[in-house]
Amino acid sequence: MITQESRDAWSSIGASPELEGERRDTAEWVYENFRFEVIPEGASGWESEGNELRRTVFLPDGDGDTVKGYFGIRFPPGSSDIADTWSYDQNGMENGTARPDWYERRNELEPGQFFKTSDGSIVQLERRVPGDGTKWYVQSWSSGGWLCEDATIEPGDLEDKIEDPEQAPSTELEAPAP
């Protein structure tokens, strides 16, 4: 049960128990989707400090030992939107980058771009779905060829943009084997 006293304490730092819960849910999602250069072997619970949530992460150092690192998220006051995300090891070296939120960056999407999706498949954006502000028609790579079935995808299902066209499967039709 949340008492008025605890609500007053939360509001003195510009938050609420509900906002703190939303921030922790957001933090868990971001942590699970963060691109670590060195994958943590474990992590502590979340520590809240004003508009930040932080946790200690335990990183393998390559010699069979584990070193301490940190992961954190900063929120704008009164919001559960993400302002900043970071991870670094005990020596202050960065340890990864946040995975782009392609729903938030949907205006940067263009036909012909290749992406890996949240389910591990590869798609190529074809065109926007008429009458829908976010969905795209895509081709999907499957069994050595592109499937053109008017499949659609939401930008939030896109994970990694394939920047180098050499890494993307060819869009050329392959001749059947003799």
C-alpha positions, -999 to 999 in steps of 0.1 A, spaced: 0 0 0 13 34 -9 9 60 19 5 97 14 39 102 31 56 80 4 37 99 -23 50 132 -9 85 118 -9 82 107 -45 67 140 -57 96 159 -40 119 144 -66 94 149 -94 83 113 -96 56 89 -85 54 52 -77 36 46 -109 63 66 -129 90 46 -111 74 14 -122 71 25 -158 108 36 -157 118 2 -143 98 -16 -171 115 7 -197 149 1 -182 145 -37 -183 134 -36 -219 164 -13 -228 188 -35 -209 176 -66 -227 179 -49 -261 212 -30 -255 241 -40 -279 269 -48 -254 304 -52 -268 311 -76 -239 279 -94 -227 275 -91 -189 276 -124 -170 252 -110 -144 238 -77 -130 226 -62 -98 191 -49 -93 182 -14 -103 193 16 -82 172 47 -85 188 81 -82 164 109 -91 159 107 -129 184 79 -134 183 41 -130 216 23 -128 228 -12 -122 262 -28 -118 270 -54 -144 297 -81 -143 318 -83 -174 341 -111 -185 376 -97 -191 389 -124 -215 413 -139 -189 386 -159 -171 381 -131 -146 351 -108 -142 353 -70 -139 327 -46 -127 309 -24 -151 279 -1 -151 247 3 -171 224 33 -167 194 51 -181 185 88 -177 149 100 -180 136 135 -184 119 148 -152 84 134 -149 87 111 -178 95 74 -186 109 84 -220 146 77 -224 169 107 -225 202 88 -225 216 53 -221 252 42 -214 273 13 -203 310 13 -194 335 -9 -176 353 -2 -143 380 17 -163 355 41 -178 356 24 -213 323 24 -232 307 -10 -235 283 -9 -264 256 13 -279 219 15 -276 199 -3 -302 181 23 -323 143 26 -318 131 25 -354 96 34 -344 109 67 -330 131 71 -361 105 60 -386 109 91 -406 145 80 -415 132 48 -431 134 46 -469 126 20 -496 155 -4 -503 169 -4 -468 178 -38 -453 172 -47 -416 175 -76 -393 142 -80 -373 134 -89 -337 128 -125 -348 162 -127 -365 149 -126 -401 162 -102 -428 138 -79 -446 141 -52 -473 117 -22 -471 96 -18 -502 71 9 -497 48 24 -470 14 8 -465 -11 34 -478 -33 49 -451 -10 38 -423 15 62 -409 40 36 -398 37 1 -415 59 -9 -444 55 -36 -471 87 -57 -470 104 -86 -488 116 -113 -466 148 -134 -471 140 -171 -468 156 -203 -481 180 -184 -504 155 -160 -520 133 -131 -514 96 -137 -507 73 -110 -521 40 -117 -503 29 -82 -494 41 -89 -459 41 -59 -436 62 -48 -406 60 -22 -379 92 -1 -374 94 -13 -338 101 -48 -351 132 -36 -369 164 -40 -350 197 -37 -368 200 -18 -401 223 -36 -425 245 -6 -436 268 -25 -460 248 -38 -490 275 -65 -493 262 -80 -461 226 -81 -473 214 -110 -495 214 -102 -532 180 -90 -546 189 -105 -580 168 -135 -589 189 -167 -589 186 -190 -619 174 -225 -609 201 -252 -606 202 -274 -637 
